Amino acid sequence: MDWNFVFDAYPVNRNLIWLNNCGITPAGTHIVQAVSNFLEGYTERGILTQTASYLGTKRRIKEILAGLLGCQPNELALIHNTAEGMNFISQGLSLKPTDEIVLLENEYPSNVYPWRHWEKKGVKIFSTPMETSPTAFTRALRQLITDKTRVISLSAVHWCTGMPLPIDQVGTLCRERGIDFVVDGAQGVGMQRIDVKKANIDYMAFSAWKWLMGPLGLGVLYVPESKLDSLQPTFVGPDSVVQSESYLPYKSELKSGADRFSFSTASINDLVHFQAALEFLESIGFERVRKRLFKLSEHLVKGLRQIGFNVLSDEFPEHPSGIVVGENPRISSDLIFSHLKKNDIVAAKRLGSIRFSPHIYISHEQIDKVTGTLSRI
């Protein structure tokens, strides 16, 4: 693989070393070209342009994602973000006042706020400790489960530590206990191998703009066919019903797949952007992308250790992650973060540590520059 070609495809490399890809990923030249081609066609022929069609672009996006996740395209709906998807799931479930929900300690807010309305209805919400390894996490989770537990909702990867959560084991546990297993896939999809069927995931939502390199404001909802009738749509619009292209007469029958949750028109500019991003990753190969992410992270971990950083992933060495979180016991994280920013290095602060997340367009030389910069604080 010519990684120099990938490096050159991302103009951000001329200005910054962008190590916050599990936050937001910049756009590449292939995306600029695809969106520009569409807009040029749109100016000439409006929605009749042949450069990209609304339905065709949606179909292609879902085909690629279905192959990545091991599901059917009609089990995916294109939405706006993870929080919207989690609200669809939480608001659509039927729970009783005696039921219990288990979340994750220090979870990203998109997988917390959507569940809080249940507390006003008598449902109890518990948080399982983060722990420092997937094995310890599973052990702690088991201790929280009771015969009243109805939902467990977890991120695939913890956004503050980079630790992959053992979703396959948790999914099996949920299936055995009759518990709905919900996954926030924002930090995992595209970086970790996630097979929704193997992991027994009942519902999942994730954003497009992290490891999948898509646009801000676009997300994905996964609802398997077997669960469609168990999840009541929070919103219903023209695109929710059968024969949606025919506005009259009004219909009462919802679409047979997850598209019932895409209740109205999405931004076709975002769809074109997302298709171009996914096809770029698909052309490289999602497995090759993962290996590249882990190699870059491993290189960064080694460099950080050499300059006196403690790295959280040392607690779970058998579970590679594209997210590297570290701290220097002699230097405050605020000072480190400020020093990085002054040197045009983009990272993030999380729970008193510095979080780095390289993507495939980052080079080993850039990572060496980062550790060299940190060594001079």
C-alpha positions in Angstrom: 0.0 0.0 0.0 1.3 3.4 -1.0 0.6 5.3 2.2 2.4 8.4 0.8 -0.6 8.6 -1.6 -3.0 8.6 1.3 -0.8 11.2 3.1 -1.0 13.5 0.0 -4.7 13.1 -0.2 -5.2 15.0 3.0 -4.2 18.7 2.7 -4.5 19.1 6.5 -1.0 17.6 6.6 0.4 20.8 5.2 -0.7 22.7 8.2 -1.3 20.5 11.2 -0.6 17.1 12.6 -4.2 16.0 13.2 -4.3 13.4 16.0 -8.0 13.8 17.0 -9.6 11.6 14.4 -11.8 9.8 17.0 -13.2 13.3 17.4 -13.5 14.7 13.9 -11.7 13.7 10.8 -10.8 16.4 8.1 -11.8 15.9 4.5 -9.5 14.5 1.8 -9.1 15.7 -1.8 -11.2 12.8 -3.1 -14.1 14.1 -1.0 -13.7 17.7 -2.3 -13.7 16.3 -5.8 -16.8 14.2 -5.3 -18.8 17.0 -3.7 -17.6 19.6 -6.3 -18.6 17.3 -9.1 -22.0 16.9 -7.6 -22.5 20.6 -7.0 -21.4 21.5 -10.5 -24.0 19.0 -11.9 -26.6 20.4 -9.5 -26.1 23.9 -10.7 -26.7 22.7 -14.3 -29.6 20.3 -13.9 -30.7 20.5 -10.3 -31.8 17.3 -8.7 -31.9 15.7 -12.2 -28.1 15.8 -12.4 -26.5 12.5 -13.2 -23.4 13.1 -11.1 -25.1 11.6 -8.0 -28.6 10.5 -7.3 -30.2 10.8 -3.8 -31.5 7.2 -3.7 -28.5 5.8 -5.4 -26.0 7.4 -3.0 -28.0 6.2 0.0 -28.1 2.7 -1.4 -24.3 2.7 -2.0 -23.5 3.9 1.5 -25.7 1.2 3.1 -24.2 -1.5 0.9 -20.7 -0.6 2.0 -21.7 -0.3 5.7 -23.7 -3.6 5.6 -20.6 -5.4 4.3 -18.5 -3.8 7.1 -20.9 -4.7 9.9 -22.2 -8.0 8.7 -25.8 -7.0 8.3 -28.3 -6.3 5.6 -28.6 -2.9 4.0 -32.3 -2.6 4.9 -31.3 -2.9 8.6 -29.5 0.5 8.4 -31.0 3.9 8.4 -29.1 7.2 7.7 -29.7 9.7 10.4 -27.9 12.8 11.7 -25.7 11.7 14.6 -25.3 9.1 17.4 -27.4 11.1 19.9 -30.3 11.1 17.6 -30.0 7.3 17.1 -29.8 6.7 20.8 -32.9 8.7 21.3 -34.7 6.7 18.6 -33.7 3.6 20.5 -34.4 4.8 24.0 -37.7 6.5 23.2 -38.8 3.6 21.1 -38.4 0.9 23.7 -41.2 -0.3 26.1 -40.0 -0.5 29.7 -41.8 -0.9 33.0 -41.1 1.2 36.2 -39.5 -1.9 37.8 -36.9 -2.3 35.0 -33.3 -1.4 35.1 -30.8 0.0 32.6 -27.0 -0.3 32.8 -24.7 2.3 31.2 -21.0 2.9 31.3 -19.1 5.1 33.8 -17.9 8.4 32.3 -19.7 7.5 29.1 -19.9 10.0 26.3 -23.0 12.1 26.8 -24.7 10.8 23.6 -25.2 7.5 25.4 -26.4 9.0 28.7 -28.8 11.9 28.1 -31.1 9.9 25.8 -31.8 7.4 28.7 -32.5 9.8 31.5 -36.2 10.3 30.7 -36.7 6.7 32.0 -35.7 7.8 35.6 -38.8 10.0 35.7 -40.9 6.9 34.9 -39.5 4.8 37.7 -36.8 2.9 35.8 -33.4 2.7 37.6 -30.2 3.5 35.8 -26.8 2.2 36.9 -23.3 2.7 35.6 -20.7 0.0 35.4 -17.1 1.0 36.3 -14.7 1.8 33.5 -12.1 -0.6 34.9 -8.6 -0.9 33.3 -9.1 -4.0 31.2 -11.9 -5.7 29.2 -11.7 -8.7 31.5 -12.1 -6.6 34.7 -14.9 -4.7 33.0 -16.9 -7.8 32.2 -16.5 -9.0 35.8 -17.8 -5.6 37.1 -20.7 -5.6 34.6 -21.9 -9.1 35.7 -22.1 -7.9 39.3 -24.6 -5.2 38.2 -27.0 -7.4 36.3 -30.1 -8.5 38.1 -33.3 -10.1 37.0 -34.7 -6.6 36.5 -32.0 -5.5 34.0 -33.7 -4.9 30.6 -31.1 -2.8 28.7 -27.3 -2.6 28.7 -26.1 0.3 26.5 -22.3 0.6 26.0 -19.8 2.3 23.7 -17.7 -0.1 21.6 -14.6 1.8 22.7 -14.3 4.1 25.7 -13.8 7.6 24.4 -11.5 8.7 27.4 -9.2 5.7 27.6 -9.3 4.1 24.2 -10.1 0.7 25.7 -12.2 -1.6 23.5 -15.1 -2.9 25.3 -15.7 -6.7 25.1 -19.0 -6.3 23.1 -19.0 -9.9 21.8 -18.9 -11.3 25.3 -21.5 -8.7 26.6 -23.7 -9.5 23.6 -23.7 -13.2 24.5 -24.4 -12.4 28.1 -27.4 -10.2 27.1 -28.8 -12.8 24.8 -28.6 -15.4 27.5 -30.4 -13.1 30.0 -33.0 -11.7 27.6 -31.5 -8.2 27.9 -31.5 -5.6 25.0 -28.0 -4.9 24.0 -27.4 -1.3 22.7 -24.1 -0.1 21.3 -22.8 3.4 20.7 -20.5 2.6 17.8 -19.1 6.1 17.2 -15.6 5.3 18.6 -15.6 1.7 17.3 -17.0 1.4 13.8 -14.2 1.6 11.2 -11.5 1.1 13.9 -12.5 -2.1 15.6 -13.9 -5.2 14.0 -17.6 -5.2 14.8 -19.9 -7.9 13.5 -23.4 -7.0 14.7 -24.8 -10.5 14.4 -21.9 -12.2 16.1 -22.0 -9.7 18.9 -25.8 -10.1 19.3 -26.2 -6.3 19.1 -29.9 -5.4 19.2 -29.5 -1.8 18.3 -26.6 0.5 17.4 -26.0 4.1 16.4 -22.8 5.8 15.3 -21.6 9.0 13.6 -20.0 9.3 10.2 -17.2 11.8 10.9 -14.8 9.8 13.1 -13.0 6.6 11.9 -15.3 6.5 8.8 -14.0 9.9 7.7 -17.4 11.2 6.7 -19.2 14.5 7.2 -20.3 16.2 10.3 -24.1 15.9 10.7 -24.6 12.4 9.4 -25.0 9.2 11.3 -26.3 5.7 11.1 -28.8 3.6 13.0 -28.8 -0.2 13.0 -32.0 -2.0 13.8 -32.2 -5.7 12.8 -35.3 -7.0 11.1 -36.1 -9.1 14.2 -36.3 -5.9 16.3 -38.2 -3.6 14.0 -41.6 -4.2 15.6 -40.1 -3.8 19.1 -39.0 -0.3 18.5 -41.7 2.3 18.0 -40.6 5.3 15.7 -40.3 8.5 17.7 -40.9 10.6 14.6 -42.9 9.7 11.5 -42.6 11.6 8.2 -43.0 11.2 4.5 -40.0 8.9 4.2 -41.2 6.6 7.0 -44.0 5.0 5.1 -44.3 2.6 2.1 -44.5 4.1 -1.3 -43.1 7.3 0.1 -42.5 8.8 -3.4 -46.3 9.0 -3.8 -47.6 11.7 -1.3 -51.3 11.0 -1.7 -53.2 9.2 -0.4 -51.7 9.1 3.1 -50.4 5.8 4.3 -50.4 4.0 7.6 -48.0 1.2 6.9 -44.3 1.8 7.8 -41.5 0.8 5.6 -40.4 -2.8 6.2 -36.8 -1.9 7.0 -34.9 0.5 9.2 -35.5 3.2 6.7 -38.7 3.9 8.6 -36.5 5.9 11.0 -35.2 8.2 8.1 -38.3 10.2 8.3 -37.5 13.0 5.9 -35.0 14.3 3.3 -31.3 14.2 4.3 -28.6 16.5 2.9 -27.4 15.0 -0.4 -24.2 17.0 -0.1 -23.4 15.0 3.1 -24.4 11.8 1.4 -22.0 12.4 -1.5 -19.3 13.2 1.0 -19.9 10.0 3.0 -20.0 7.8 -0.1 -16.7 9.2 -1.3 -15.1 8.6 2.2 -16.4 5.1 2.4 -15.4 4.1 -1.1 -11.9 5.5 -0.4 -11.6 3.3 2.7 -13.2 0.3 0.9 -10.6 0.7 -1.9 -7.9 0.3 0.6 -9.7 -2.4 2.5 -11.2 -2.0 5.9 -8.9 -4.7 7.4 -5.8 -3.0 6.0 -7.1 0.3 7.5 -7.4 -1.3 10.9 -3.9 -2.7 10.7 -2.6 0.7 9.7 -4.3 2.4 12.6 -2.9 -0.1 15.1 0.6 0.2 13.7 0.5 4.0 13.9 -0.8 3.8 17.5 1.8 1.2 18.4 4.5 3.5 17.1 3.1 6.4 19.1 2.9 4.3 22.3 6.6 3.3 22.0 7.6 7.0 21.4 5.6 8.2 24.4 7.1 5.5 26.7 10.6 6.6 25.7 10.0 10.1 26.8 8.6 9.2 30.2 4.8 9.0 29.5 2.5 6.5 31.1 0.2 5.0 28.5 -3.2 3.7 29.5 -3.2 1.0 26.8 -0.4 -0.8 28.8 -3.3 -2.0 31.0 -4.8 -3.9 28.0 -1.9 -4.8 25.7 -3.8 -7.7 24.1 -6.6 -5.4 22.8 -5.1 -3.0 20.2 -6.8 0.4 19.8 -6.5 3.4 17.5 -6.8 5.7 20.5 -3.7 6.3 22.6 -4.1 8.0 25.9 -1.1 9.1 28.0 0.1 11.4 30.7 3.5 12.5 32.1 3.6 12.4 35.9 6.0 15.3 35.9 4.1 17.7 33.6 0.5 18.9 33.8 -1.8 17.9 31.0 -2.8 21.5 30.5 0.8 22.4 29.8 1.2 19.5 27.5 -2.0 20.3 25.6 -0.9 24.0 25.3 2.5 23.0 24.0 1.0 20.7 21.4 -1.4 23.4 20.2 1.5 25.9 19.8 3.3 23.4 17.6 0.2 22.8 15.4 -0.4 19.3 16.8 -4.1 18.6 17.4 -5.0 16.2 20.2 -7.6 16.2 23.0 -7.7 16.3 26.8 -9.8 13.6 28.5 -10.0 12.9 32.3 -6.7 14.6 33.0 -4.8 12.8 30.2 -3.9 13.6 26.6 -5.8 11.6 23.9 -4.2 10.9 20.5 -6.0 9.2 17.6 -4.0 9.0 14.3 -5.7 7.9 11.1 -4.3 6.3 8.0 -3.2 9.6 6.4 -0.8 10.2 9.3 2.8 9.2 8.8 5.4 7.7 11.1 7.5 10.8 10.6 4.7 13.0 11.9 4.4 10.8 15.0 8.2 11.0 15.6 7.8 14.8 15.3 5.1 14.7 18.0 7.1 12.7 20.5 10.2 14.9 19.7 8.1 18.0 20.4 6.8 16.6 23.7 10.3 15.7 24.8 11.3 19.4 24.6 8.6 20.6 27.0 
